[in-house]
Amino acid sequence: MDVRAAVAVEAGKPLEVMTVQLEGPKEGEVLIEVKATGICHTDDFTLSGADPEGLFPAILGHEGAGVVVDVGKGVTSVKKGDHVIPLYTPECRSCPSCLSRKTNLCTAIRSTQGQGVMPDGTSRFSIGKDKIHHYMGCSTFANFTVLPEIAVAKVNPDAPFDKICYIGCGVTTGVGAVINTAKVEIGATAIVFGLGGIGLNVIQGLKLAGADMIIGVDINNDKKQWGEKFGMTHFVNPKEVDGDIVQHLVGMTKRGADQIGGADYTFDCTGNVKVMRQALEAAHRGWGESVVIGVAGAGQEIATRPFQLVTGRVWKGTAFGGARGRTDVPKIVDWYMDGKIDIDPMITHILKLEDINKGFDMMHSGESIRSVVVY
């Protein structure tokens, strides 16, 4: 079938909107009509050429929502007409990782997903005889896409596509990092470095968890108002701090008889390896946990003095907020529908597919929190 897609033809070039061919679902696969898709920093990371796994030509996009229009042989968990969110982190429920219950990083289709193809080793997208790669197993920058059944989460049919598509990555990553990875408790102190889309969702996750002091750190003063909207209690612009930012933050978190300072939990949402170190060192000695969410460029490394870890700080990472896609994503959609989390204000721009490159431009300029393409 013919579908409309924004194709990443080569690294560093704008996406090209064109008609491509999409083969229908094979055994264990699902054909989805994508109704809306968010434009995420990860898409931009790959398009820039900095992603070591980036493949071209490809149909990017991994933050979508849509409707099942056909299913392949053997598919039982979803049917035609179901409303779904594509999952770049699948949940097969039978691989060693899923069965361990210690991680959400399902390995069932990881190898082929990284090669830009479906589990059988082939692509469903093409232009004539030329293959187009899938992206993160999703390719939501097309108005129709095919995914493995294990990479599709069935959600509340009353939820609006142009809002819940954001749950396909940004919301789940941020809120999940708090709830699943850090397991933040009531009354905790926390510092969030970087108040973009992920950082704001970390903040509302902290508010949901009952954190007491939530410090947002960003070099853009415009983010202060955004952070406060989602539950931030204090704002710090590192450019306006005299001296070392880490010591400044440690000083802010000294409370009562505790004159050591440091946050119970810190979160890096920047992808900057220097900031990752600052986040760790701003965590409380003895028990502070620092969660790395941001993705750094290829070849970059993080470093700190061993003393920081020997004295009890914990450095950990998270992917997709530690969420098990088919199990947890429907719950997060329900949280949104029940008013427990807020998404609407973060969807700052609604675009047509033809204008998708404007969404990337607004991301670069800081004009948008999240732009969404509606088909």
N, C-alpha and C positions, 0 to 999 in steps of 0.2 A: 504494500500500500504506500501511497505518497503521503509524506508528512512534512510539516514545516519545522525547520530547526535552525538554531544559531550555531554554526560550525566553527570550531577553532581550527583553522586551516594550518597555521604554523605559530610557533611561539613568538610572543611580542607583537602580534598583529591583532587588530580588532576582529571580533567575531563576524562571520558572514552569514546573513540570513538567506536561506535557500530551501528548495524542495529536495528531500532525500527519500530514499526507499527504505521501508521497514518491513522485515519479514515477520510473520505472525508467531505466536508462542509455540514452542515445542514442548515436549513432555516436561512437566514440573515447572513450567513458566507461565507468566501472567502478562497480558497486554493491558496497558493502562492508558487512558486518555488523561494527560496531565492538564489540570485546570489552572494551576498557579505554581510558580517556582520563585524562590528567593535567590538573590545574587549574593554569594558568600565570598569572604576573603580567600577561602581555599580555592575556589574557582579562579580567582585572580592570581593566586600563587602559581597554579599550574599554567595558566595562560601566559604568565610572564616568562616562563622558561626555567624558573628556579626550582621547580619540582623535579627531583631525580627520577620519579616514576612517570612524568608527563609524557604522553604519547600524542602524536598528531598524524593525520587529522582526527579530531575527536568531537563528540557532542558532550560538552561539559554540563554542569548542573547536577546538584545532589540534594536539593532542599525543596521538595515538591509535595504536591497533594493532588489527587485525582480520583478517577472512577475506573473500576475494572470493566473492560469491554469484552474480554475473551480470556479463556484459560486453556492451557494445554492438558494433555492426558495426565491423569493422576493427581491433579490439583484438588485439594479438599478443604483447605483452610479459608479460601475466599471464593466468591462466585461473581458472575456478571452483576453489575449494579452496586457492588460494595464500594464504599468510600475508603480510600487507602492512602497511606504515606509510604513512599519508597524508602528503603533502609540501606544506607551505604555500609552500615555494620549489621550484617544479617544475624539471624538467630535460628540455627538449624535444630537446636535442642538435642543433638545426638553426637556431636564431635567431642573429643576429649576436653576442649576448652569450655563448651557449654555445660557438659556434664560435671565439670569440676565445681561449678558455682562460685569460682574464685575470680572469674573475669567475664567480661561481655564480648571479648574479642574472638568471636566464632571463626574457626579456620576452614569451614567446609568448602568455601569457594574463594578463599583468599588468593591463591596462586593465579587463577584465571582472571579474577577481578583486577589484579595488578597488571595483567597483560592487555586489558581493555577488551576482553571478550567474555562471552557467556560460558557457563561451566563446561559446555561441550567443546570449547576451544574456537568457536566461530562467532562472528559478529552478526547482529540482526540488521544493522544499519549499513547502507551502501549508497554510492552514486554510480549508477551503471554497474560496471564490473569492479569498481574500486571500493574497498572496505573502508568504513569509518569506525574508529574505536569507540567503545562504550567508555563511560567515565565514572569511577567509583561505584560501578555496578548499577548506576541510576540513569544518567543522561536525561535530566529533566529540562534541558534547554531545547526540547522538542515537544510538540503537542501530543505525541504518542510515544510510548517507550515500552520495552519489554524487560521484565525482571524475573529472576528466580522466585518461586513461591516463598522461600525462606527469607526473602528480602522485601517483604511487603507486610505492613501492619494495618489491620482493619480497624477503622476508627468510627467515632460517632458521626452518623450521616447528617446531623444537624449543624455540624461545625463548619464555619466558612472557610473555603479553600484558600483564599488570599491571606488568611491569618495563620491557619494551622500548618501551612507549608513551612513556616519558620520553625516549627517543632521538629521538622526533618533534620535539622542540624543545630542552629544557634541556640534555641531555647533549651533543648534537651542537653546540649553540651554544657551550658552555663549552670542551669538549675541542677542537672545531674551531678556535676562536679562537687556541688555542695552536699546534696542529699546522699548520693551513692558512694562517691570517692572519699570525701573528707568526713562524711557523717557528722556534720556540725550539730552541736547540741545547744539547747536554750541557754542564753546568757553569754555565749562565746564572743570574743573579739576577733575581728577579721579585717584584712587589708586586701583590696582588689586593685591590681596594677593594670591599667588600660580599661577605659570605659566606653569601648565600642559595643557592638551588638552582644558579644560573648560576655564582656564585663558587666553590662547591665543585667544580663540574665543571671550571672553569679550573684549580683546584689539582690535581685528579687528572690533568688534561692535562699540567700542568707536571711532575708526577712521572713521567708516562709518557715525556715528552721528555727527562728526565734533568736538569732544573734543579737547581741546588745549594742556593740559598737561596730559600725561598718564604715571603714575608711576607704574612700576612692582616691586613686592616684592617677593623674593624667596631665599631660603638658598642655592640654587645650581647656581653657577656663569655661568654654561653652558646655563642657561635659558635666559641670557642677550641677546645673539645673536638671540635666537628664538623670544623674545619679540620685539626686534627692527625690525625684519623681518615683523611683523604684525602691527607696528605702535606705539610701546612703545617709549616714549621720554626720560624717566629716569629709572634707575634700582637701587634697593637697596637690599643688602644682609644683613638681620638683624644681622647675626653673625659678620659682619664687622663694625657695628655701635657702637660707644661708648655711653653708657647710654640708655635711654628709646627709643624704636623704634617709639612709637607714637609721642613723642615730636620731634624726628628727622623728621618725615614725616610732621608734622604740620609746622615745620620750613621751610621745602622745599616749602610748598604751600603758604607762605606769599607773596602777590603780591601787588605792588603799595601802595596805601593808606591803604589797608587792612593788618593790622599787627596782626590779630588774627590767621590766618592760618587755615588749615584743608581743605580737599577736598570737592568739591560739591557732589561727589559720590564715594563710596568705595564698593568693591566687595570681599567677601570671597569665594575663590574657593578651600579651603583646607579641610574643614570638621573638623578642629581643633577648639574647643570651645574657647580656649585662643586667637587664631587669630581672631575669630569672634568679640571678645570684642575689640581687637586692631583696627579692621576695623571700628567699630562704633566710637570709641574714636578719630580716625584720621579724622572723618568727621567734616565739618565746623559747629560751633555753630550757631544756628538760622535756618539753612536750610539744613544741610548736610544729605544725605540719605545713609544708608549702607544696601546693599543687600546680604543676606545669600544664597549662592548657594550650597556650600559643605554640604554633609550629614554626620552628626556625628554618632558615635556608639550608640547602644541601651543604654538608661539610662543616657546619658550625658546631661548636662544642660548648658545654657549660662547665664552669669551674668554681670551686670555693676552697677554702682551707679545710682540711679534714677536721680541725677543731670544731667547726660549726656542726658537724654531724656527730662527732664523738660526744659533744655536750647535749645530745638528745634531740636535735632537730631532725625531722623526717622530710626527705625530698621524694615526691611521688608524681607520677604523670597520670593523665586520664584521657581516654578517647571516647567520644560520643557520650561524655558525662557518665561513663560506667553503666549506661542504660542497656538493658536487653530489649532490643527493638520491638519484637512482636508482643512482648509482655508489658513493657513500660511505656512505650509511646502512646498507646491508647489511654493509659491512665493520665498522662500529661495533657492530652487533649481534653479529657474530662475535667482536669484541674482548671484549664482555661475556661471551659464552658461553665464551671461552677464559680468562677470569679476568684479562684485562689491564686492564680497568676495572671499577669496582664501582658498582652501582646500588641494590641491595637496601636498604642502610641509609637511603638518601635517600627511599624510599617510606615515609613515616612514618604515613600513614593510608589505609585502604581504605574507600571509601564506596559506598553505593547511590545511584542517580540521584536518588532522592527526598531525599537528604541533601546534595545538591551545594552548597547555600548554606552549609552548615557548613564545607565545604572553603574557601570564600572567607573565612569568619570566622576560621578557624585561620591562613590566610595573613596576614591583617591583624594578628593578635595575635602572629605569630611562632612559634606553637605547632607548625606543620608546616614541613618542608622541601618535600615534595611530597605532596599528597593525590591519590589516584587513584580514579576512579569505575569500578567493574566492573559490567558489564551482565549 
